[in-house]
């Protein structure tokens, strides 16, 4: 088992060295941070703890796992 869906972790998953990984997306974390920041600037209440979505990635869905650090697309 590994975490964060890194390239190395996904490669190990696909070749059978790992059974699963847990992946979160930097984009999801960033979106949640911006959403909560805007809410705070508007004097809205936000929770003290914010949880980002986590996905269980197995060999069967490894091809659709979110990239941990997507390459720049410029």
PDB file of N, CA, C and O in Angstrom, chain B, residues numbered from 101:
ATOM      1  N   UNK B 101       0.848  -1.175   0.000  1.00  0.00           N
ATOM      2  CA  UNK B 101       0.000   0.000   0.000  1.00  0.00           C
ATOM      3  C   UNK B 101       0.884   1.225   0.000  1.00  0.00           C
ATOM      4  O   UNK B 101       1.939   1.244   0.634  1.00  0.00           O
ATOM      5  N   UNK B 102       0.457   2.228  -0.701  1.00  0.00           N
ATOM      6  CA  UNK B 102       1.141   3.512  -0.741  1.00  0.00           C
ATOM      7  C   UNK B 102       0.090   4.610  -0.676  1.00  0.00           C
ATOM      8  O   UNK B 102      -1.106   4.326  -0.734  1.00  0.00           O
ATOM      9  N   UNK B 103       0.515   5.837  -0.560  1.00  0.00           N
ATOM     10  CA  UNK B 103      -0.436   6.957  -0.522  1.00  0.00           C
ATOM     11  C   UNK B 103      -0.074   8.008  -1.551  1.00  0.00           C
ATOM     12  O   UNK B 103       1.061   8.074  -2.022  1.00  0.00           O
ATOM     13  N   UNK B 104      -1.047   8.821  -1.891  1.00  0.00           N
ATOM     14  CA  UNK B 104      -0.950   9.984  -2.765  1.00  0.00           C
ATOM     15  C   UNK B 104      -0.872   9.680  -4.245  1.00  0.00           C
ATOM     16  O   UNK B 104      -0.754  10.613  -5.039  1.00  0.00           O
ATOM     17  N   UNK B 105      -0.931   8.445  -4.653  1.00  0.00           N
ATOM     18  CA  UNK B 105      -0.984   8.149  -6.076  1.00  0.00           C
ATOM     19  C   UNK B 105       0.206   8.689  -6.848  1.00  0.00           C
ATOM     20  O   UNK B 105       0.047   9.161  -7.974  1.00  0.00           O
ATOM     21  N   UNK B 106       1.392   8.628  -6.265  1.00  0.00           N
ATOM     22  CA  UNK B 106       2.582   9.092  -6.965  1.00  0.00           C
ATOM     23  C   UNK B 106       2.848   8.217  -8.178  1.00  0.00           C
ATOM     24  O   UNK B 106       2.329   7.105  -8.277  1.00  0.00           O
ATOM     25  N   UNK B 107       3.649   8.717  -9.091  1.00  0.00           N
ATOM     26  CA  UNK B 107       3.988   7.948 -10.291  1.00  0.00           C
ATOM     27  C   UNK B 107       4.591   6.598  -9.918  1.00  0.00           C
ATOM     28  O   UNK B 107       4.256   5.573 -10.511  1.00  0.00           O
ATOM     29  N   UNK B 108       5.492   6.608  -8.921  1.00  0.00           N
ATOM     30  CA  UNK B 108       6.136   5.367  -8.497  1.00  0.00           C
ATOM     31  C   UNK B 108       5.116   4.397  -7.896  1.00  0.00           C
ATOM     32  O   UNK B 108       5.165   3.193  -8.147  1.00  0.00           O
ATOM     33  N   UNK B 109       4.199   4.937  -7.106  1.00  0.00           N
ATOM     34  CA  UNK B 109       3.167   4.103  -6.494  1.00  0.00           C
ATOM     35  C   UNK B 109       2.232   3.497  -7.521  1.00  0.00           C
ATOM     36  O   UNK B 109       1.864   2.327  -7.419  1.00  0.00           O
ATOM     37  N   UNK B 110       1.845   4.290  -8.514  1.00  0.00           N
ATOM     38  CA  UNK B 110       0.960   3.774  -9.558  1.00  0.00           C
ATOM     39  C   UNK B 110       1.665   2.724 -10.407  1.00  0.00           C
ATOM     40  O   UNK B 110       1.050   1.740 -10.818  1.00  0.00           O
ATOM     41  N   UNK B 111       2.956   2.931 -10.672  1.00  0.00           N
ATOM     42  CA  UNK B 111       3.714   1.929 -11.434  1.00  0.00           C
ATOM     43  C   UNK B 111       3.793   0.618 -10.656  1.00  0.00           C
ATOM     44  O   UNK B 111       3.633  -0.457 -11.233  1.00  0.00           O
ATOM     45  N   UNK B 112       4.039   0.703  -9.347  1.00  0.00           N
ATOM     46  CA  UNK B 112       4.098  -0.497  -8.508  1.00  0.00           C
ATOM     47  C   UNK B 112       2.733  -1.177  -8.437  1.00  0.00           C
ATOM     48  O   UNK B 112       2.653  -2.404  -8.368  1.00  0.00           O
ATOM     49  N   UNK B 113       1.693  -0.409  -8.454  1.00  0.00           N
ATOM     50  CA  UNK B 113       0.340  -0.957  -8.444  1.00  0.00           C
ATOM     51  C   UNK B 113       0.068  -1.721  -9.734  1.00  0.00           C
ATOM     52  O   UNK B 113      -0.461  -2.832  -9.712  1.00  0.00           O
ATOM     53  N   UNK B 114       0.433  -1.114 -10.853  1.00  0.00           N
ATOM     54  CA  UNK B 114       0.162  -1.741 -12.147  1.00  0.00           C
ATOM     55  C   UNK B 114       0.985  -3.007 -12.368  1.00  0.00           C
ATOM     56  O   UNK B 114       0.523  -3.937 -13.029  1.00  0.00           O
ATOM     57  N   UNK B 115       2.210  -3.051 -11.818  1.00  0.00           N
ATOM     58  CA  UNK B 115       3.031  -4.249 -12.030  1.00  0.00           C
ATOM     59  C   UNK B 115       2.885  -5.282 -10.913  1.00  0.00           C
ATOM     60  O   UNK B 115       3.573  -6.302 -10.915  1.00  0.00           O
ATOM     61  N   UNK B 116       1.986  -5.017  -9.958  1.00  0.00           N
ATOM     62  CA  UNK B 116       1.657  -6.010  -8.952  1.00  0.00           C
ATOM     63  C   UNK B 116       2.441  -5.932  -7.654  1.00  0.00           C
ATOM     64  O   UNK B 116       2.200  -6.747  -6.764  1.00  0.00           O
ATOM     65  N   UNK B 117       3.369  -4.991  -7.498  1.00  0.00           N
ATOM     66  CA  UNK B 117       4.113  -4.877  -6.241  1.00  0.00           C
ATOM     67  C   UNK B 117       3.237  -4.347  -5.112  1.00  0.00           C
ATOM     68  O   UNK B 117       3.466  -4.676  -3.948  1.00  0.00           O
ATOM     69  N   UNK B 118       2.242  -3.533  -5.439  1.00  0.00           N
ATOM     70  CA  UNK B 118       1.294  -3.021  -4.454  1.00  0.00           C
ATOM     71  C   UNK B 118      -0.107  -3.477  -4.822  1.00  0.00           C
ATOM     72  O   UNK B 118      -0.429  -3.661  -5.996  1.00  0.00           O
ATOM     73  N   UNK B 119      -0.934  -3.656  -3.800  1.00  0.00           N
ATOM     74  CA  UNK B 119      -2.320  -4.051  -4.032  1.00  0.00           C
ATOM     75  C   UNK B 119      -3.228  -2.834  -4.226  1.00  0.00           C
ATOM     76  O   UNK B 119      -4.236  -2.906  -4.929  1.00  0.00           O
ATOM     77  N   UNK B 120      -2.858  -1.715  -3.593  1.00  0.00           N
ATOM     78  CA  UNK B 120      -3.711  -0.521  -3.674  1.00  0.00           C
ATOM     79  C   UNK B 120      -2.915   0.704  -3.277  1.00  0.00           C
ATOM     80  O   UNK B 120      -1.833   0.606  -2.699  1.00  0.00           O
ATOM     81  N   UNK B 121      -3.467   1.843  -3.594  1.00  0.00           N
ATOM     82  CA  UNK B 121      -2.945   3.118  -3.119  1.00  0.00           C
ATOM     83  C   UNK B 121      -4.136   4.008  -2.787  1.00  0.00           C
ATOM     84  O   UNK B 121      -5.246   3.791  -3.273  1.00  0.00           O
ATOM     85  N   UNK B 122      -3.893   4.986  -1.974  1.00  0.00           N
ATOM     86  CA  UNK B 122      -4.916   5.973  -1.652  1.00  0.00           C
ATOM     87  C   UNK B 122      -4.438   7.275  -2.265  1.00  0.00           C
ATOM     88  O   UNK B 122      -3.315   7.712  -2.015  1.00  0.00           O
ATOM     89  N   UNK B 123      -5.286   7.890  -3.060  1.00  0.00           N
ATOM     90  CA  UNK B 123      -4.879   9.065  -3.814  1.00  0.00           C
ATOM     91  C   UNK B 123      -5.726  10.269  -3.462  1.00  0.00           C
ATOM     92  O   UNK B 123      -6.951  10.184  -3.368  1.00  0.00           O
ATOM     93  N   UNK B 124      -5.057  11.386  -3.270  1.00  0.00           N
ATOM     94  CA  UNK B 124      -5.766  12.656  -3.194  1.00  0.00           C
ATOM     95  C   UNK B 124      -5.181  13.562  -4.249  1.00  0.00           C
ATOM     96  O   UNK B 124      -4.050  13.363  -4.692  1.00  0.00           O
ATOM     97  N   UNK B 125      -5.924  14.528  -4.642  1.00  0.00           N
ATOM     98  CA  UNK B 125      -5.532  15.397  -5.741  1.00  0.00           C
ATOM     99  C   UNK B 125      -5.107  16.756  -5.200  1.00  0.00           C
ATOM    100  O   UNK B 125      -5.810  17.365  -4.394  1.00  0.00           O
ATOM    101  N   UNK B 126      -3.942  17.223  -5.656  1.00  0.00           N
ATOM    102  CA  UNK B 126      -3.498  18.563  -5.267  1.00  0.00           C
ATOM    103  C   UNK B 126      -4.508  19.606  -5.742  1.00  0.00           C
ATOM    104  O   UNK B 126      -4.716  20.619  -5.075  1.00  0.00           O
ATOM    105  N   UNK B 127      -5.127  19.363  -6.880  1.00  0.00           N
ATOM    106  CA  UNK B 127      -6.138  20.292  -7.400  1.00  0.00           C
ATOM    107  C   UNK B 127      -7.345  20.356  -6.460  1.00  0.00           C
ATOM    108  O   UNK B 127      -7.876  21.439  -6.212  1.00  0.00           O
ATOM    109  N   UNK B 128      -7.784  19.200  -5.932  1.00  0.00           N
ATOM    110  CA  UNK B 128      -8.907  19.188  -4.989  1.00  0.00           C
ATOM    111  C   UNK B 128      -8.553  19.949  -3.716  1.00  0.00           C
ATOM    112  O   UNK B 128      -9.374  20.698  -3.185  1.00  0.00           O
ATOM    113  N   UNK B 129      -7.331  19.757  -3.231  1.00  0.00           N
ATOM    114  CA  UNK B 129      -6.880  20.437  -2.017  1.00  0.00           C
ATOM    115  C   UNK B 129      -6.817  21.941  -2.243  1.00  0.00           C
ATOM    116  O   UNK B 129      -7.248  22.720  -1.393  1.00  0.00           O
ATOM    117  N   UNK B 130      -6.284  22.347  -3.382  1.00  0.00           N
ATOM    118  CA  UNK B 130      -6.207  23.769  -3.700  1.00  0.00           C
ATOM    119  C   UNK B 130      -7.579  24.409  -3.834  1.00  0.00           C
ATOM    120  O   UNK B 130      -7.809  25.518  -3.352  1.00  0.00           O
ATOM    121  N   UNK B 131      -8.487  23.700  -4.494  1.00  0.00           N
ATOM    122  CA  UNK B 131      -9.860  24.216  -4.648  1.00  0.00           C
ATOM    123  C   UNK B 131     -10.526  24.406  -3.297  1.00  0.00           C
ATOM    124  O   UNK B 131     -11.190  25.417  -3.065  1.00  0.00           O
ATOM    125  N   UNK B 132     -10.355  23.443  -2.406  1.00  0.00           N
ATOM    126  CA  UNK B 132     -10.941  23.547  -1.073  1.00  0.00           C
ATOM    127  C   UNK B 132     -10.326  24.710  -0.297  1.00  0.00           C
ATOM    128  O   UNK B 132     -11.035  25.416   0.421  1.00  0.00           O
ATOM    129  N   UNK B 133      -9.020  24.915  -0.433  1.00  0.00           N
ATOM    130  CA  UNK B 133      -8.359  26.032   0.249  1.00  0.00           C
ATOM    131  C   UNK B 133      -8.906  27.371  -0.229  1.00  0.00           C
ATOM    132  O   UNK B 133      -9.168  28.257   0.585  1.00  0.00           O
ATOM    133  N   UNK B 134      -9.082  27.528  -1.529  1.00  0.00           N
ATOM    134  CA  UNK B 134      -9.610  28.779  -2.081  1.00  0.00           C
ATOM    135  C   UNK B 134     -11.055  28.987  -1.641  1.00  0.00           C
ATOM    136  O   UNK B 134     -11.437  30.090  -1.251  1.00  0.00           O
ATOM    137  N   UNK B 135     -11.851  27.930  -1.702  1.00  0.00           N
ATOM    138  CA  UNK B 135     -13.252  28.026  -1.278  1.00  0.00           C
ATOM    139  C   UNK B 135     -13.354  28.470   0.183  1.00  0.00           C
ATOM    140  O   UNK B 135     -14.147  29.350   0.518  1.00  0.00           O
ATOM    141  N   UNK B 136     -12.550  27.858   1.039  1.00  0.00           N
ATOM    142  CA  UNK B 136     -12.590  28.207   2.461  1.00  0.00           C
ATOM    143  C   UNK B 136     -12.049  29.610   2.714  1.00  0.00           C
ATOM    144  O   UNK B 136     -12.556  30.320   3.582  1.00  0.00           O
ATOM    145  N   UNK B 137     -11.028  30.013   1.967  1.00  0.00           N
ATOM    146  CA  UNK B 137     -10.487  31.365   2.119  1.00  0.00           C
ATOM    147  C   UNK B 137     -11.525  32.410   1.748  1.00  0.00           C
ATOM    148  O   UNK B 137     -11.697  33.397   2.463  1.00  0.00           O
ATOM    149  N   UNK B 138     -12.211  32.205   0.648  1.00  0.00           N
ATOM    150  CA  UNK B 138     -13.262  33.142   0.229  1.00  0.00           C
ATOM    151  C   UNK B 138     -14.368  33.194   1.282  1.00  0.00           C
ATOM    152  O   UNK B 138     -14.861  34.272   1.616  1.00  0.00           O
ATOM    153  N   UNK B 139     -14.751  32.043   1.798  1.00  0.00           N
ATOM    154  CA  UNK B 139     -15.795  32.022   2.835  1.00  0.00           C
ATOM    155  C   UNK B 139     -15.347  32.817   4.066  1.00  0.00           C
ATOM    156  O   UNK B 139     -16.134  33.575   4.633  1.00  0.00           O
ATOM    157  N   UNK B 140     -14.098  32.648   4.476  1.00  0.00           N
ATOM    158  CA  UNK B 140     -13.601  33.391   5.638  1.00  0.00           C
ATOM    159  C   UNK B 140     -13.558  34.890   5.368  1.00  0.00           C
ATOM    160  O   UNK B 140     -13.878  35.685   6.252  1.00  0.00           O
ATOM    161  N   UNK B 141     -13.171  35.282   4.171  1.00  0.00           N
ATOM    162  CA  UNK B 141     -13.143  36.704   3.820  1.00  0.00           C
ATOM    163  C   UNK B 141     -14.548  37.311   3.822  1.00  0.00           C
ATOM    164  O   UNK B 141     -14.710  38.514   4.023  1.00  0.00           O
ATOM    165  N   UNK B 142     -15.548  36.481   3.598  1.00  0.00           N
ATOM    166  CA  UNK B 142     -16.944  36.935   3.628  1.00  0.00           C
ATOM    167  C   UNK B 142     -17.552  36.798   5.018  1.00  0.00           C
ATOM    168  O   UNK B 142     -18.759  36.963   5.195  1.00  0.00           O
ATOM    169  N   UNK B 143     -16.708  36.494   6.004  1.00  0.00           N
ATOM    170  CA  UNK B 143     -17.142  36.295   7.388  1.00  0.00           C
ATOM    171  C   UNK B 143     -18.134  35.146   7.538  1.00  0.00           C
ATOM    172  O   UNK B 143     -18.974  35.154   8.438  1.00  0.00           O
ATOM    173  N   UNK B 144     -18.032  34.160   6.653  1.00  0.00           N
ATOM    174  CA  UNK B 144     -18.854  32.962   6.762  1.00  0.00           C
ATOM    175  C   UNK B 144     -18.121  31.954   7.638  1.00  0.00           C
ATOM    176  O   UNK B 144     -16.894  31.975   7.742  1.00  0.00           O
ATOM    177  N   UNK B 145     -18.877  31.091   8.251  1.00  0.00           N
ATOM    178  CA  UNK B 145     -18.263  30.062   9.103  1.00  0.00           C
ATOM    179  C   UNK B 145     -17.781  28.901   8.248  1.00  0.00           C
ATOM    180  O   UNK B 145     -18.469  28.455   7.330  1.00  0.00           O
ATOM    181  N   UNK B 146     -16.596  28.426   8.564  1.00  0.00           N
ATOM    182  CA  UNK B 146     -16.064  27.211   7.950  1.00  0.00           C
ATOM    183  C   UNK B 146     -15.557  26.319   9.068  1.00  0.00           C
ATOM    184  O   UNK B 146     -15.202  26.797  10.146  1.00  0.00           O
ATOM    185  N   UNK B 147     -15.526  25.043   8.808  1.00  0.00           N
ATOM    186  CA  UNK B 147     -15.056  24.107   9.821  1.00  0.00           C
ATOM    187  C   UNK B 147     -13.572  24.295  10.122  1.00  0.00           C
ATOM    188  O   UNK B 147     -12.812  24.759   9.272  1.00  0.00           O
ATOM    189  N   UNK B 148     -13.169  23.935  11.328  1.00  0.00           N
ATOM    190  CA  UNK B 148     -11.763  24.032  11.699  1.00  0.00           C
ATOM    191  C   UNK B 148     -10.921  23.001  10.963  1.00  0.00           C
ATOM    192  O   UNK B 148      -9.723  23.197  10.759  1.00  0.00           O
ATOM    193  N   UNK B 149     -11.544  21.919  10.572  1.00  0.00           N
ATOM    194  CA  UNK B 149     -10.856  20.860   9.839  1.00  0.00           C
ATOM    195  C   UNK B 149     -11.551  20.691   8.495  1.00  0.00           C
ATOM    196  O   UNK B 149     -12.770  20.532   8.428  1.00  0.00           O
ATOM    197  N   UNK B 150     -10.772  20.726   7.441  1.00  0.00           N
ATOM    198  CA  UNK B 150     -11.322  20.538   6.093  1.00  0.00           C
ATOM    199  C   UNK B 150     -10.732  19.254   5.522  1.00  0.00           C
ATOM    200  O   UNK B 150      -9.513  19.092   5.479  1.00  0.00           O
ATOM    201  N   UNK B 151     -11.581  18.359   5.093  1.00  0.00           N
ATOM    202  CA  UNK B 151     -11.134  17.087   4.532  1.00  0.00           C
ATOM    203  C   UNK B 151     -11.223  17.113   3.016  1.00  0.00           C
ATOM    204  O   UNK B 151     -12.252  17.475   2.445  1.00  0.00           O
ATOM    205  N   UNK B 152     -10.137  16.726   2.378  1.00  0.00           N
ATOM    206  CA  UNK B 152     -10.152  16.626   0.927  1.00  0.00           C
ATOM    207  C   UNK B 152     -10.565  15.218   0.528  1.00  0.00           C
ATOM    208  O   UNK B 152     -10.323  14.268   1.272  1.00  0.00           O
ATOM    209  N   UNK B 153     -11.183  15.072  -0.632  1.00  0.00           N
ATOM    210  CA  UNK B 153     -11.600  13.747  -1.072  1.00  0.00           C
ATOM    211  C   UNK B 153     -10.397  12.816  -1.251  1.00  0.00           C
ATOM    212  O   UNK B 153      -9.353  13.220  -1.764  1.00  0.00           O
ATOM    213  N   UNK B 154     -10.561  11.592  -0.829  1.00  0.00           N
ATOM    214  CA  UNK B 154      -9.525  10.567  -0.975  1.00  0.00           C
ATOM    215  C   UNK B 154     -10.133   9.420  -1.764  1.00  0.00           C
ATOM    216  O   UNK B 154     -11.280   9.036  -1.533  1.00  0.00           O
ATOM    217  N   UNK B 155      -9.365   8.875  -2.692  1.00  0.00           N
ATOM    218  CA  UNK B 155      -9.860   7.782  -3.532  1.00  0.00           C
ATOM    219  C   UNK B 155      -9.006   6.539  -3.333  1.00  0.00           C
ATOM    220  O   UNK B 155      -7.779   6.621  -3.268  1.00  0.00           O
ATOM    221  N   UNK B 156      -9.656   5.401  -3.237  1.00  0.00           N
ATOM    222  CA  UNK B 156      -8.955   4.127  -3.229  1.00  0.00           C
ATOM    223  C   UNK B 156      -8.663   3.755  -4.669  1.00  0.00           C
ATOM    224  O   UNK B 156      -9.575   3.667  -5.491  1.00  0.00           O
ATOM    225  N   UNK B 157      -7.392   3.536  -4.977  1.00  0.00           N
ATOM    226  CA  UNK B 157      -6.991   3.188  -6.331  1.00  0.00           C
ATOM    227  C   UNK B 157      -6.455   1.761  -6.321  1.00  0.00           C
ATOM    228  O   UNK B 157      -5.553   1.424  -5.555  1.00  0.00           O
ATOM    229  N   UNK B 158      -7.026   0.940  -7.180  1.00  0.00           N
ATOM    230  CA  UNK B 158      -6.599  -0.450  -7.319  1.00  0.00           C
ATOM    231  C   UNK B 158      -6.101  -0.661  -8.745  1.00  0.00           C
ATOM    232  O   UNK B 158      -6.156   0.240  -9.581  1.00  0.00           O
ATOM    233  N   UNK B 159      -5.625  -1.845  -8.995  1.00  0.00           N
ATOM    234  CA  UNK B 159      -5.155  -2.149 -10.353  1.00  0.00           C
ATOM    235  C   UNK B 159      -6.284  -1.924 -11.379  1.00  0.00           C
ATOM    236  O   UNK B 159      -6.026  -1.511 -12.510  1.00  0.00           O
ATOM    237  N   UNK B 160      -7.520  -2.197 -10.978  1.00  0.00           N
ATOM    238  CA  UNK B 160      -8.662  -2.077 -11.873  1.00  0.00           C
ATOM    239  C   UNK B 160      -9.025  -0.654 -12.256  1.00  0.00           C
ATOM    240  O   UNK B 160      -9.613  -0.437 -13.316  1.00  0.00           O
ATOM    241  N   UNK B 161      -8.687   0.325 -11.418  1.00  0.00           N
ATOM    242  CA  UNK B 161      -9.026   1.707 -11.755  1.00  0.00           C
ATOM    243  C   UNK B 161      -7.804   2.623 -11.785  1.00  0.00           C
ATOM    244  O   UNK B 161      -7.945   3.846 -11.756  1.00  0.00           O
ATOM    245  N   UNK B 162      -6.615   2.043 -11.844  1.00  0.00           N
ATOM    246  CA  UNK B 162      -5.379   2.829 -11.811  1.00  0.00           C
ATOM    247  C   UNK B 162      -5.279   3.817 -12.971  1.00  0.00           C
ATOM    248  O   UNK B 162      -4.699   4.892 -12.821  1.00  0.00           O
ATOM    249  N   UNK B 163      -5.829   3.467 -14.102  1.00  0.00           N
ATOM    250  CA  UNK B 163      -5.734   4.357 -15.260  1.00  0.00           C
ATOM    251  C   UNK B 163      -6.567   5.623 -15.109  1.00  0.00           C
ATOM    252  O   UNK B 163      -6.363   6.584 -15.851  1.00  0.00           O
ATOM    253  N   UNK B 164      -7.501   5.641 -14.164  1.00  0.00           N
ATOM    254  CA  UNK B 164      -8.336   6.825 -13.966  1.00  0.00           C
ATOM    255  C   UNK B 164      -7.993   7.567 -12.676  1.00  0.00           C
ATOM    256  O   UNK B 164      -8.708   8.486 -12.279  1.00  0.00           O
ATOM    257  N   UNK B 165      -6.902   7.171 -12.024  1.00  0.00           N
ATOM    258  CA  UNK B 165      -6.497   7.830 -10.776  1.00  0.00           C
ATOM    259  C   UNK B 165      -6.079   9.269 -11.062  1.00  0.00           C
ATOM    260  O   UNK B 165      -5.459   9.541 -12.091  1.00  0.00           O
ATOM    261  N   UNK B 166      -6.412  10.192 -10.158  1.00  0.00           N
ATOM    262  CA  UNK B 166      -5.966  11.571 -10.373  1.00  0.00           C
ATOM    263  C   UNK B 166      -4.448  11.648 -10.247  1.00  0.00           C
ATOM    264  O   UNK B 166      -3.849  10.947  -9.431  1.00  0.00           O
ATOM    265  N   UNK B 167      -3.839  12.492 -11.050  1.00  0.00           N
ATOM    266  CA  UNK B 167      -2.398  12.665 -10.964  1.00  0.00           C
ATOM    267  C   UNK B 167      -2.052  13.405  -9.685  1.00  0.00           C
ATOM    268  O   UNK B 167      -2.706  14.385  -9.330  1.00  0.00           O
ATOM    269  N   UNK B 168      -1.021  12.934  -8.994  1.00  0.00           N
ATOM    270  CA  UNK B 168      -0.601  13.590  -7.749  1.00  0.00           C
ATOM    271  C   UNK B 168      -0.091  14.998  -8.051  1.00  0.00           C
ATOM    272  O   UNK B 168      -0.526  15.968  -7.430  1.00  0.00           O
ATOM    273  N   UNK B 169       0.804  15.102  -8.979  1.00  0.00           N
ATOM    274  CA  UNK B 169       1.325  16.389  -9.440  1.00  0.00           C
ATOM    275  C   UNK B 169       1.273  16.408 -10.953  1.00  0.00           C
ATOM    276  O   UNK B 169       2.238  16.015 -11.608  1.00  0.00           O
ATOM    277  N   UNK B 170       0.166  16.857 -11.518  1.00  0.00           N
ATOM    278  CA  UNK B 170       0.042  16.842 -12.974  1.00  0.00           C
ATOM    279  C   UNK B 170       1.140  17.696 -13.622  1.00  0.00           C
ATOM    280  O   UNK B 170       1.553  18.713 -13.064  1.00  0.00           O
ATOM    281  N   UNK B 171       1.601  17.281 -14.785  1.00  0.00           N
ATOM    282  CA  UNK B 171       2.615  18.076 -15.484  1.00  0.00           C
ATOM    283  C   UNK B 171       2.032  19.409 -15.933  1.00  0.00           C
ATOM    284  O   UNK B 171       0.828  19.535 -16.156  1.00  0.00           O
ATOM    285  N   UNK B 172       2.904  20.394 -16.060  1.00  0.00           N
ATOM    286  CA  UNK B 172       2.450  21.708 -16.546  1.00  0.00           C
ATOM    287  C   UNK B 172       1.907  21.568 -17.957  1.00  0.00           C
ATOM    288  O   UNK B 172       2.473  20.862 -18.792  1.00  0.00           O
ATOM    289  N   UNK B 173       0.814  22.243 -18.204  1.00  0.00           N
ATOM    290  CA  UNK B 173       0.187  22.189 -19.522  1.00  0.00           C
ATOM    291  C   UNK B 173       0.187  23.617 -20.082  1.00  0.00           C
ATOM    292  O   UNK B 173      -0.854  24.271 -20.152  1.00  0.00           O
ATOM    293  N   UNK B 174       1.347  24.071 -20.468  1.00  0.00           N
ATOM    294  CA  UNK B 174       1.462  25.437 -20.988  1.00  0.00           C
ATOM    295  C   UNK B 174       1.940  25.399 -22.408  1.00  0.00           C
ATOM    296  O   UNK B 174       2.104  26.448 -23.032  1.00  0.00           O
TER     297      UNK B 174
END
